[in-house]
Amino acid sequence: MSPFRFLAALSAALCCLLSLPARADLKVVATLPDLAALAKAVGGEHVQVTAMALSTQDPHFVDARPNLALELNRADLLLSVGLELEVGWLPTLQNGARNQRILSSGPGFLDVSQFVNKREVPQAPTDRSNGDVHPGGNPHYLYDPNMGLAVAQGIAEKMIALDAKNAEAYRANLAKFTDELKKAIPGWQQRLAGLKGTPVVAYHRTTAYLSAWLGFDTIAYLEPKPGIPPTPAHVAQVLAQARQRKARMVLREEYYPASTSKLVADKIPAPLVVLPGGTNFRGGETYLQHIEDVVTRLEKGLKGQGS
């Protein structure tokens, strides 16, 4: 869509939206469904939460559609994964939303990456010749439920700051979520104890936090550089390395192309495990249910079953 058509569509829709009444104490918009699920767990009945991206979309490349700017127009709080994951599409929507609160300098904007221990932070200056490298570190931290808990705590603090009258409800919801997650983590780790030290091949560099949590070893990536599609020469190198190291599985998110990862998995041979790209928030899935899904798929991979 051209910039002119985008602005025209946005202006027309805004005229309709401005007459709509508010329906919650806080209207929260999250860039990714994982963040939306965490916000809903903390906010409960006092928040209306919208996820901008679908779980089936590559979060690097979400279309900056006018309807997303409309969601931001009335938002009290915008949650971002940060680390430049959304840099290709979020700023356009923030600027088009006509809502000063949710600009990056506004009181209603929260970059939740500040709450996590970042991995794969480049030690030297990077540019696009190195692929889609994130200068602040790897942004795929919500695969680790320990990072999810840290983010939920940060979201709760922000909600309390914006809506103090419901502070006790937010604290109670956070306590409930914390208890449920801490009870689930040991069971997940026990089910996947066999992954420790296991060599795997991944499509994209999304496994940094997942492997740190579960202890598996990502020995190669099908992308020669982050965000660069696989080439035949690189795939041949990965296949040779995977056979030499006896890779136990190939990991790919749902939103990445299927053919190359399936080919490599077949030729190793090893099961292909297709991971959900994120929480199916619009389908009602919670963050805990999402991590359970990830664990279940990895568990099947350990047993030699592909997705």
LINHUVEN-V678177 format. One line per field, one symbol per residue. burial: I if it has 16 or more other C-alpha atoms within 10 Angstrom, else O. Layout:
BEGIN
burial=???
END
This chain:
BEGIN
burial=OOOOOOOOOIIOOIOOOOOOOOOOIIIIIIIIIIIIIIIIIIIIOIIIIIIIIIIIIOIIOIIIIIIIIIIIIIIIIIIIIIIIIIOOIIOOIIIIIIIIIIIIOOIIIIIIIOIIOIOOOOOOOOOOOOOIIIIIIIIIIIIIIIIIIIIIIIIIIIIIOIOOOOIOIIIOIIOOIIOOIOOOIOOIIOOIOOIOOIIIIIIIIIIIIIIOIIIIIIOIIIIIIIOOIIOOOIIOOIIOIIOOOOIIIIIIIIIIOOOIIIOIIOOIIIIIIIIIIIIIIOOOOIIIOIIOOIIIIIIOIIOOOIO
END
